[in-house]
């Protein structure tokens, strides 16, 4: 219920005693006009960061050489020392449409926060507002005028050129609104960091896979030529009666297999180039310019000797959940202030007349001014305020539980990323040994062939096996590098949380 108590330029036929009585009644309503706050429901609490020291101690290789000084940095991809990947990610951060939209949402959120701050100051605006005001009601107190117009009702034509309003923040409502808006703006900033992190890690993974696919494609084409040469040899041996059709069909089957592998890798490289171009905000033709051959990635990507544990709780998605929960906590306070009387200071200045025809012609129009408090008494709300408070409290509880879930997921993802990195490191080491053994066999067979001890088909078979081993090695190297990217993602990519 909103009421006004003001000083006005025209006089009403009321005695001082009656006016004073009305003032006392209104003052009593203001002092007593508080809705009853319901009992607080269950309030969710943020959990403490989980323990991960034992997991880290079992996953780290303390003998690994430290390639980077800070783990991770904001531009974490620079640790791979690949200029082409750096160029692609830099272009994407400036051109990706989704990232631009996320940046626009930051500006929008801070504009909302700036609008909330405006409640701290008085609002003043001027308007040319013409309206008829019915004044006086027949046979009711306050409807009589002095003079011959007594016991009559009239329409007053008014021009209101200036209005001012100032909200007295008696219960901290405005302050809570501003803090809630700031919390949402910071959550939006963290969402931008999430989008930036996902974009950069996706691009890095795709580029690493593209470089590996290009290398595997060259190896597969070499293997295809070896199989074709081997097929020619067995066909010649078949014509000479040395071999039967069995080795011919076997080699033909291997040729079709390697041909399918070449076709699959050609398709994969084309799709990867198109995807990288799209993520970078470019067209498919731009993807054809990507340099993916001989990318010069480090063969090993060892972890640093230790990870600062505070990094694990500072991922941008964790920050998003945290800021949202804090913003909704302030929103609960805003909802609680609705249970108390609210007071504004209102002023209005204009002109008023009984004769519309002379409204703009009479130079002696009577001045109309209103100045005084306007209050809102939260009575007879029929449970609306209680329901709104429960909704606000449950929204806060949901946000807190989302934060707890995000925090637990963050620590799980770090542990999983460490396990994947460790597995890929072992697989890469094993495949390097396997490839080295295959290379030694080829060298030995080449010497035996030069000495006339074995045949050309034996040498070609071993060369093909070496090609397949090198393809697998390229794949294992890419998996190891992608695991490092996954660990950067799990750690938040160097996100610097705003406190």
C-alpha positions, 0 to 999 in steps of 0.5 A: 500500500503506497501513501503520500504525505505532502505539502501542496499549494491549494488549501483543503477545509480541514482543521489542524487537529484532524490533520494532526490526527491523520498524521499520527495515524499514518506515522503509526502505520509506518512504524508498525507496517512491517510484514512478518518475516517467515522462518528461514528455510534450510540454507545450503553451505559451500563445501571446502576444497576436496583433498587431492595431495595423495593423487598429485603425489602418485601422478607426478613424475619428479624426474621430468624436466620442467619446460615452463616456469609457471603452470599454467599461464593465461596464454598457456598455449605458448608453452607448446612453442608452436608459432602456427598454433599461436597464430591460429588461437590469436586470430580466433580470440579476436574473430570468433563470433561466440566469444564476441557475443560473450564479451557483449554480455559482459558489457551488458551485465556491467550496464545493469550494475551501473543502472543499479548504482543509480538508485544511490542518487536522486532521480530528476527529470523534466517532462511536459505532462498534461492531464486532468485531475479530478479533485473533490467528491460530493458529500465526502470530507474534503470535497467542499471548497470555500466560496460559491463552489462549495460541495462541488467536484472539479477537474483540474488541468495540470502541467507537470514540468519537473519531478524528482525522487530520492529513495531512502535506503533504510534497510540496505535494499539498494546496496544489496541490489548493487552487490547482486548486479556486480556479482552477476557481472563478475559471473558473466566475466568468468563465463567469458573466461570459460568460453575463451578457455574452451575455444583455445583448448579446442583449437589446440587439440584440433591443431595437434590432431591435424598435424598428426593426421598430416604426418600419418597421411604422408606415412600412409602414402609411403606405405601405400607405395611400398605395398604396390611395389610388394604386389608387383613382386608377388605377381611377378613371382606368381607368373614365374610359378614361384608363388601361388595366388595366396600371397597375391590376394593377401597383398591385395587385401593389404593394399585396399586396407592402406588405401582406405587408411589414406582416404580416411586421413585425407577426409580427416585433415579436410574436416579438421581444417574446416573446423579450425577455420570456423572456430577462428571465425574464418571461411573454409578457404582460410583453413587451407592456408594452415601450416600443419606439416613439421609442426615442431612440437616437443616430443615430451610434455612433462609436468612441473614438479608441483602444482599449486593447490590454489589453482585447482579451485580457481577455474573459471567455471568454479568462479561462475558458480561462486559469483552467482551464489554470492549474487543470489545471496544479496538478492535474498537480502533484497527480497527481505527488505520488501517486508519493511516499510519503504520511504521515498522523498518526492517533489513535483512542480507544475501549474494547474487551472480549472479552465483548460482554455486558459491553461497556456494563456493565463500568465498568472497560472497558480503554481502547483508543488508537492514535496514530502515523503511517499512510503510503501507499507507491506501489509495485506500482501496475502502471502506474496512476499513470503512466497517470493522470499522462499523462491529467492532462498531456494534459488540461492540454495540451488546456486550453492549446490551447483557451486559444490558440484562444479568444485567436485567436478573440477577436482575430479577432472584434474585427477582424471587429466593427470591419469590420462597424461600419465597413461599417454606418457607411458604409451608414448615411451612404449611406442618409441621403443617399438618403433626403434625396434622396427627401424633396427629390423629394417636396417638389419634386413637391408644389410641382409638383402645387400648380402643376398641372404634374404629377399626384397619382399622380406625387406618391403614387409619390414619397411611396411611394418615400420611405416605402421609403427611410425603412424602409431607413434605419431598418434601416440605423440598427439595423444600425449600432447592432447592430454597436456591440453586437457590438463591445462583445461582441467586447471582452468588455463591460468584464469585469474579469479577476481576477488 
